[in-house]
Amino acid sequence: MSDPALILDGIVKTYRGGIAGPVEVLRGASLELARGEVVALVAPSGAGKSTLLHIAGLLDTADQGQVVIDGLDMTRMGDAARTAARRQQVGFIYQFHHLLPEFTAAENIVLPQLANGVPRAEAQARAQALLDKVGLSPRGGHRPAQLSGGEQQRVAFCRAMANQPQILLADEPTGNLDPGTSDQVFGVLMDLVRATGLSALIATHNLDLAARMDRVLRLDAGRIATG
């Protein structure tokens, strides 16, 4: 059996400096994400799931614990190695699409590839292929303001997968959409994840969406529980 794509072991994170004093958000959270597995992370708002995803995606650091990606302990790596791993191995989707408004849908998918050293022609071809997969090929030349909310989020999915990451982390990826659009867009995301064989950890408060994934984890009192 191959090593897990992602291991979080004993993650502790405390925020200090608030009026009420230190707030311990994560208290030894641990999980493993198998290769090709799609896992739901369920927790109420404010429980720390965004913090956990940011640590897993190397956007933040833990006070204690290990983050292991593709067998490498990222907590032992310097800033340059962490940045490279984040750029090449991890894709991140937010609740709000955060597309660059001055660029077209296709350009939003091309730009992270250029930053990763991919030749422009290759980046453009991959952007077009991803837009095809999510049914947005005719909309590639439109800017975000010309797209619907569901279309914007589908472009954000493509951008997250532009550099062919091994791990996809999604923080309430359909939480900003109405229920009908949310269900449709989530179906597109699942199809895209399954087609590419990604390992995905998807935070959601929607139990119906969580039930469509391989496994459900619950973040409770700063720790991970199953179910």
Secondary structure, DSSP 8 states (H G I E B T S, - for coil): ----SEEEEEEEEEE--STT--EEEEEEEEEEE-TT-EEEEE--TTSSHHHHHHHHTTSS--SEEEEEETTEEGGGS-HHHHHHHHHHHEEEE-SS----TTS-HHHHHHHHHHHTT--HHHHHHHHHHHHHHTT-GGGTTS-GGGS-HHHHHHHHHHHHTTT--SEEEEESTTTTS-HHHHHHHHHHHHHHHHHHT-EEEEEES-HHHHTTSSEEEEEETTEEEE-
